[in-house]
Every structure is written in C-alpha cells, then in structure tokens.
Amino acid sequence: MSKPATTLDGLQDGSAELQKRLSAKRDAEGELKHEEDRKLRKEGKVQTPVTNQEGDVLNPYIPRFMSSAPWYARTETSDESAASLDHLKKDKTDSKKEEWYVRGQDRSNLERPKKFRKGACENCGAMTHKKKDCMERPRKVGAKYKADNLQADDIISSPHMSWDSKRDRWNGYDADDFKRVIDEHNMTEELQKKIREEAGEGENETDAEKAAAVEEAIRKSTRTLRLREDTAVYLKDLNSETVYNPGSRTFRTAEEGYIDKDGMYVRHTTGEGKEMEELTRIAETESALGNQIHLHANPTAAAIAAKKIKEEAERAKDEEKRALEDKYGKQDHVRARPKEYTSVVNVKKPVVVRAKNAQGIAVSKYEEDVFPGNHTSVWGSYYDKETHKWGYACCHCLIKNGYCVGEKGKKKKEVKEEKKEE
C-alpha cells in the first residue's frame, strides 16, 4: 500500500493548508514580477502595453488601421493618438430618449450685446443670422448705425442624433400637443349631449329604433351613389365629330370608332376583325327577331345563315336599283346638271381705294347693314315711345320677323295716334 505524497514541510498533497500556502506563494511571485516589469518599462527596456479609455489592455498585435478610429467615428472626448476598438462596437452612450430641438425658449433673459459686432445682423444686432433672414420688425435705423436695444443671439441647438433617430418619422413628436384635439372632441360631445337633453331626445329610444335610424341613413347615402360603369350625363351629349371612349376616358374621332346602342365605345376594325364584327351584328339581329342563330353554340351554321342574309340584302338592293333605272333611265342617259349648280364661285370683295389721310370707320362686333326680309332699314332704326319697343324705320313695324309694307305702315301708325288724341 503506497503512502500519500508529502510536500512543503511535510503537508499532504490536496490538503487545504497546502492549497492556501501555494496561493500565497503565487501572489508573492506575481507581485515581484509586476514590480520588475514596472521598473523595466520605466527604463524603456520593455514596451508599455496598449490600453483603451476604460483601462483594458489591448492586444498589441492588432493592426493600426483597426485600432485607430477614422475621422468620422471620433467623438469630442476621444484622443486621436489613443488606440481603441470602441469605434467598432455599438455606441453605448445613446440614451433611449433622443434629443430634439428646443422650442419656445425666451431670449429676453439672455445677455444682450452693448455694441454692434462685425458680421452681425444689420437690423437687430444678433450674430446668428443676417439681415435678410431676420424675423424682427424692420427698424427705421438699423442696429448697424444705432446700437440701441440690440437683440441677443438666437438659441441654436444641435442635438446629437443617431442614424436611426435621424430617420425616425416620430422623432421630436410631443404627445401633449394631441391633448388639445382630444379636448375639442370632448367639448363637442358634451355640447351634443346637452342639446339632445334639451330637445328631449334619446330618453325613450330603444336599441332597435337606433339601429333602424342607422340603416335609414345608410340607405339614403347609398341611393345617391352612381355606378362607376355608368357614363356621366355630360358625356352623353356629344357632337358628331368626336365620341367619348369610357375605357380610356378620352375623345376619339369618328374615323377611329363609334358608340354602340349600349353606350360602349367600339373601335373600327379591318380584315377578319371587321368580318367577325359584322357576323356578330347579324347574329344578334336575327336572334332578336326569333331566328335560331347562335354564334357561339354553332358558329358554322351562323356563318352560313349570315352569308345567305347578306346575299338576299344585295339581291334586294339590285332589284330596287333596276326598278329605278327602268322607270327613270340609267345614269348614263340622265342629263348632267348645269355647271352653275355644282360649281362653287368665290365672289371677290371689291377693292376700296381710300385717300391717303382718310380715317377708317370703327366697326363693332355686332352685325351691321343687315336688312331682314324685304325691309330697307336695319332692325332698331326706329323706336316707339308709347310701347317702348324697337322696330324698322322703313315701315314702323315693331316685329323683327314682320313683313315690310313701306309707307302704308307709317300711315296706319299715324291714323292710330290721331284717333287716340281725339
């Protein structure tokens, strides 16, 4: 049987006393080694270990381009020559409550300058802005020429914001501002409640009656809505030159398409598309008349029937043309119309030669020298003082579309006036 090993003055290996003495010995040796290293560093024989701002020893083998912070990552308190890895870590100085621009600060308590400073505002004397940006009342004599009642500098705050806070939509929002909106709504509700109490409404109203009132309001609101597919009324009254395309909401010419009976815009097609469109139109017309023609159920039969219908229509047209030719003769034998009926002659206005110094007569925007019917004077050339109406001077007629009787009308008017005087 082997005996337990003994060390350090006969103490057994693993005992508590032995462990205690070994720990004290290591501490003493560490202190001696630390003291020797400090002396060597003081003499310059040993390199000083690199530490950060917190005092932690850095690995001396870290490259300089990693341990030195770039210019954009340096802070006001950081040393340019000090090596650190803090710029590679997340910033711990950012507080949860982000800073923001100070609002509503009073500048009346700030120290005001005694004299005008070079580069200051020429209106109020503040150094933080120029004259064109000054928000003070424009003075009759500016601060540059009269150093009286000079204003203090503006309070310009530059809050330190992180990358996230700069892009935060709600940064700087004050929840107290929304209290005014809540107070306004509360006041409105209280007034409505007070008005209902004064009117005596809402006391004996049941839940069913309230629901019926809500349904009635919804029914009234939905009844006035117009379907989005319906064409507006102002678009139905179109001229003959343009048509409205409800698909693209644009006006198209008649050459591009037309509007069918359903109010939809149909584009003009050519070739097989035109034939298909005509076939569809014939099938719909025959189906409305009661004939068993269905383009989608039996397209071959529908095409044959459409062909027969077209041939019958052409045959009827030829018969009608032949009957007219038998009765009135062919077009070749018909006497041509006189040239005066078909040709258009542009009548040139006579050239009026004026004197060199002659002054032209001003022409108004209204029609001049127009003689309606057989009148020899214009409308409005005569005024009847008794009836206060306008007429023609040639016959004293007071009706614009009346027939001119000449001097007979004047005499008749005179006879009536004489009878009235008698």
Number of C-alpha atoms within 10 A of each C-alpha: 3 4 5 10 10 12 11 10 7 9 14 14 14 12 9 10 11 17 12 10 11 12 11 11 12 11 11 12 12 12 12 12 12 12 11 12 16 14 13 14 13 12 9 10 10 12 11 13 11 15 15 14 12 7 8 11 12 15 11 13 7 12 9 11 9 13 19 19 22 11 8 7 11 14 11 5 6 13 13 13 8 13 20 24 13 16 16 11 7 8 10 7 6 12 10 6 8 14 17 15 11 12 8 6 9 9 13 9 8 12 10 15 17 12 14 20 15 10 13 18 24 24 25 27 31 23 18 15 17 16 16 9 10 16 11 10 8 12 10 7 12 17 22 19 10 14 16 16 13 20 21 18 19 14 14 9 11 10 11 11 15 14 7 9 16 12 10 10 9 9 15 13 10 9 7 8 9 10 11 10 11 11 11 11 12 12 12 12 12 12 12 12 14 12 12 13 12 9 9 10 11 11 8 8 9 9 9 9 11 12 11 11 12 12 12 12 11 11 11 11 10 10 8 8 8 10 8 7 8 9 15 12 7 7 12 11 10 11 8 8 10 16 22 23 21 17 9 9 8 10 14 17 13 14 11 13 17 19 15 9 7 6 14 14 19 12 14 13 13 10 7 9 11 12 12 14 14 13 20 17 13 21 23 15 13 17 14 11 9 8 11 13 21 17 17 10 9 10 14 12 14 21 19 11 18 20 14 12 14 14 12 12 12 12 12 12 11 12 12 11 13 13 11 12 12 9 9 10 12 12 9 7 8 9 7 8 8 8 8 8 7 8 8 8 7 6 6 6 6 6 6 6 6 9 7 6 6 7 8 7 6 6 8 7 6 5 7 10 9 11 12 16 11 11 19 16 18 17 23 13 12 18 17 13 8 7 8 8 13 18 20 25 19 20 22 23 25 19 13 14 10 14 13 20 14 17 12 13 15 15 13 12 14 12 12 10 12 9 8 8 7 5
